[in-house]
Amino acid sequence: MWINDIVQKNKPILALSPMADMTDSAFCQIVRQIGGADVVFREMVSSEAVVRDNVKTLGMTDFVVGERPIVQQIFGSDPLTMARAAAIIMEHANPEGIDINMGCPVYKITSNFNGCALMKEPERAANIIREVKNAIGETPLSVKIRLGWNDPDDFKTFIPVIEDAGANLITIHGRTKAQGYSGVSDWARIAEAKTIARVPLLANGDIHEPSQVVEALAITKADGVLIARGALGNPWFFNQINNPQIISLAERCLVVLNHARLHIAQYGERGLVTFRKHLAWYFKTNKIGFEIPGIKEIRVQLVRISTFSELENILEKLS
Ligand SMILES: Cc1cc2nc3c(=O)[nH]c(=O)nc-3n(C[C@H](O)[C@H](O)[C@H](O)COP(=O)(O)O)c2cc1C
């Protein structure tokens, strides 16, 4: 199992966190090609849509060999539907792990007892884990949680419940649902979670720079980290943890074009419209790491592109 393989190496687990509309196959391939990440978590998919044979949703779980090991996240509230969806995904794509989303704070998700709402329903959460575990057998099952719904100490009672139900790994974002993305991720509380957890635990939240990983691990004593926004526009993040380096503009542009090609392979050239959000991240000044004259105007052009040749033409001016 990939979790034990990494833990036995006595090194922290470095993982790409699941992000809807961002950690798709194309982006995970880029992160993998650059290297440094031990495992990538793919964006959440709806268990209801999977069991309804929604072709688009099942297609979201497709991946190429170069992305392995990969963990596919699912969300839902009905234990049997979650179990059926996990089994379908295992048969379809055979990922190295299934992850259950118990951390999403978005109303569209929580209003149906999905995502972080499951932290208010420990019994239902445990049932989901038990059923999914039955359905996927030896495949590792991880659960992504927050500190709690309103109470930042909910995790203290919730972690034993999900472990007893069969979770093999827990990732914890150091905010409550009520906080959304306000405030900061509470690494001290994640350290408390680590003292409670019997299974490996990954720390998440506000590890924005590669240089912060060592500090986050020192404070939380977690078995690894889950990186989300830090990796957007910076797929070099995981390599930079042990090898700090500024990425040249020429290399940035090369990787952006490769990423765009993979994005087109996944969605077709019309899909480039959804690549604009990646472009916005790639060309934020704090991601580039140095000032580029005229970057503001270039950014405006980049987030309007519709074709690959438009993208090439703009980037040619840069490198
Ligand atoms: C655009 C975006 C999409 C996200 N989608 C998901 C998701 O599908 N599943 C999930 O568990 N968390 C999701 N998250 C939460 C992140 O995985 C992560 O927990 C959060 O951003 C905190 O980590 P960070 O400070 O490293 O960004 C998303 C976050 C962002 C910014």
Ligand as a Chemical Component Dictionary entry (heavy atoms), coordinates in Angstrom:
data_LIG
# 
_chem_comp.id                   LIG 
_chem_comp.type                 NON-POLYMER 
_chem_comp.pdbx_formal_charge   0 
_chem_comp.three_letter_code    LIG 
# 
loop_
_chem_comp_atom.comp_id 
_chem_comp_atom.atom_id 
_chem_comp_atom.alt_atom_id 
_chem_comp_atom.type_symbol 
_chem_comp_atom.charge 
_chem_comp_atom.model_Cartn_x 
_chem_comp_atom.model_Cartn_y 
_chem_comp_atom.model_Cartn_z 
_chem_comp_atom.pdbx_ordinal 
LIG C1  C1  C 0 -9.970  25.818 -6.186 1  
LIG C2  C2  C 0 -10.053 24.884 -4.998 2  
LIG C3  C3  C 0 -10.768 23.708 -5.121 3  
LIG C4  C4  C 0 -10.848 22.810 -4.038 4  
LIG N1  N1  N 0 -11.505 21.623 -4.203 5  
LIG C5  C5  C 0 -11.444 20.695 -3.238 6  
LIG C6  C6  C 0 -11.960 19.371 -3.440 7  
LIG O1  O1  O 0 -12.437 19.006 -4.532 8  
LIG N2  N2  N 0 -11.898 18.503 -2.382 9  
LIG C7  C7  C 0 -11.348 18.847 -1.170 10 
LIG O2  O2  O 0 -11.307 18.017 -0.251 11 
LIG N3  N3  N 0 -10.826 20.075 -0.971 12 
LIG C8  C8  C 0 -10.844 20.971 -1.966 13 
LIG N4  N4  N 0 -10.250 22.205 -1.774 14 
LIG C9  C9  C 0 -9.561  22.469 -0.495 15 
LIG C10 C10 C 0 -8.062  22.188 -0.626 16 
LIG O3  O3  O 0 -7.803  20.824 -0.951 17 
LIG C11 C11 C 0 -7.325  22.527 0.683  18 
LIG O4  O4  O 0 -7.865  21.760 1.728  19 
LIG C12 C12 C 0 -7.445  24.017 1.048  20 
LIG O5  O5  O 0 -7.286  24.834 -0.087 21 
LIG C13 C13 C 0 -6.387  24.416 2.098  22 
LIG O6  O6  O 0 -5.095  24.127 1.641  23 
LIG P1  P1  P 0 -4.092  25.258 1.041  24 
LIG O7  O7  O 0 -3.954  26.315 2.071  25 
LIG O8  O8  O 0 -2.818  24.486 0.752  26 
LIG O9  O9  O 0 -4.732  25.808 -0.211 27 
LIG C14 C14 C 0 -10.197 23.121 -2.826 28 
LIG C15 C15 C 0 -9.491  24.317 -2.711 29 
LIG C16 C16 C 0 -9.397  25.191 -3.782 30 
LIG C17 C17 C 0 -8.583  26.464 -3.625 31 
# 
loop_
_chem_comp_bond.comp_id 
_chem_comp_bond.atom_id_1 
_chem_comp_bond.atom_id_2 
_chem_comp_bond.value_order 
_chem_comp_bond.pdbx_ordinal 
LIG C1  C2  SING 1  
LIG C2  C3  SING 2  
LIG C2  C16 DOUB 3  
LIG C3  C4  DOUB 4  
LIG C4  N1  SING 5  
LIG C4  C14 SING 6  
LIG N1  C5  DOUB 7  
LIG C5  C6  SING 8  
LIG C5  C8  SING 9  
LIG C6  O1  DOUB 10 
LIG C6  N2  SING 11 
LIG N2  C7  SING 12 
LIG C7  O2  DOUB 13 
LIG C7  N3  SING 14 
LIG N3  C8  DOUB 15 
LIG C8  N4  SING 16 
LIG N4  C9  SING 17 
LIG N4  C14 SING 18 
LIG C9  C10 SING 19 
LIG C10 O3  SING 20 
LIG C10 C11 SING 21 
LIG C11 O4  SING 22 
LIG C11 C12 SING 23 
LIG C12 O5  SING 24 
LIG C12 C13 SING 25 
LIG C13 O6  SING 26 
LIG O6  P1  SING 27 
LIG P1  O7  DOUB 28 
LIG P1  O8  SING 29 
LIG P1  O9  SING 30 
LIG C14 C15 DOUB 31 
LIG C15 C16 SING 32 
LIG C16 C17 SING 33 
# 
